[in-house]
Amino acid sequence: MEKIYLQAIGIWVLFVFVAILNGSIRQFLILPRVNELTAHQISCFTGVSLFFLVMLLWLKFTGATYTGNNLIVIGISFLIATIVFEFLFGHYIMGHSWAKLLHDYNFFEGRLWSLVLVWTTVGPYVVAKYVLGKI
């Protein structure tokens, strides 16, 4: 397996911890000051920003070589892993109903979780190509 793919597994695990940190910030610092929807929306943007920072540092300092195709595969893998983790962990560990888990996907009700998933998917390619100019 190529080194970049092994690193990507570690980066995705790091994303889990970043997401937990982001959720804690939402719960304890943002939510007491605003309503739930606004806290969700702010949290989506802070999450995207934190994921951007992780991707930037990873792709800037990695010793692994990669191509645009590698990063597309990684982005799609990030998407699949995130959705699978969210639903399996959310339902079977956290005990959330399927309806509650699907609620964050309703863009027409102001739920912005889909934007986080889009960024998780395209972020590695966008950061490498347009921010770092490496591909």
N, C-alpha and C positions, 0 to 999 in steps of 0.2 A: 504494500500500500504506500502511496506517495506520502511524503512527510507532511505536506500541506493538509491532507485529509486527516491525519492523526492529530495535527494541531487543531483542526476545526472541531474535532470531538471535544477537546479540552476547552475551546472557546465557547462552545454551546453550553457546557457544564458551568462555565463562568457566567454565561447569560442567566442561568437559573438563579445564581446567587445575586446577580445585579438586579434581577426582577424582584427578588425577595426584598432587597434593600429599597428598591423603588416603591414597592407596595407598602413597606413600613413607613417610608416618608409620607406617602399618601395618607395612610391610616392615622398617623400620629401628629403630622405637621400641617397637612393640607386640609383634610376632612373636617377638623374642628373649626375651620375658618370659612368653609364654603359648603354648598350642598353636594350631594353624592355625585351627580352628573358632572358638575364642574371639577370636582376632585378627580374623577375618572379621566376627564379630558386633559387636565393638567398632567396627570400621571402618565398618560399615553405619550405626551410630548417629552416629558423628562425621561421616560423609558427609551424612546427613540434616540434622544441625545446621549444617554449613557451607552446604549448599544453602539452608536456611532463612534464614541470615544474608544470603546473596546476594540472595534474593528480597525479603527485608524492605528492604534498602537500596535495591534497584532500584525497588520499587513505592512506597516512601516518598518517594524523591527524583526520580522520573521527572517530566519535564515533559509527558509524553504523557497524553492522556486514554484511559480504558479502561472497559469494561463487564465484567460477570461473564461474558458470552458470549465476549468477547475472551480472557479468562483461561482459560476452559475450552478454547478452541481452542489457546491457547498450551500449556497443560498436556498436551493430547493430542499436540501436535507435539513437545514435549519427550520424551514417552514414546517415540514412534515413532523420533525421531532418535537417542535413546540406545540403543534396542535394535538398530537398524540399524548404528550405529557400533560398538557392542560386538561384534556378530557379525562384521561385515566386517573391522574392524581386528583383533579378537582372532584370527580364523581366518587371514586372508590376510596380515597384517603380522606378528603375534606368533607365528603358526604353531600356535595351540592347536587341539586337535581339537574337533569339534562337541560331543562328549560332555563334555569339560572345560568348555566354555562353558555348556552346559545344567546342569551340576552346581550352580551357584550359585542356580538356580531351585528347588531341591528344599527347600522349606520344612520338610518332615517330617524332614529330616536336620539341621535347625538352620540352614540357609542362609537368610539374611535379605535377600538382594539384592532380592527382590520388594518388600520394604517401601520400599527406596530408590526403586524405580520407581513405587510408589503415591504416595510423597511428591512425586516429580518431576512427577507428573500433577496431583495435587490441590493442591499447594503454592501456586501463584500465586493461585488462587481463595481458598484458606483464609487466606493471609496478608493479602490485600487486604480480605476481608470480616470476618474474625474478629480479626485482630491490629490492622490499621490502620483498620478501619471505613470504608473508602473506597467500597464498593459495597453 
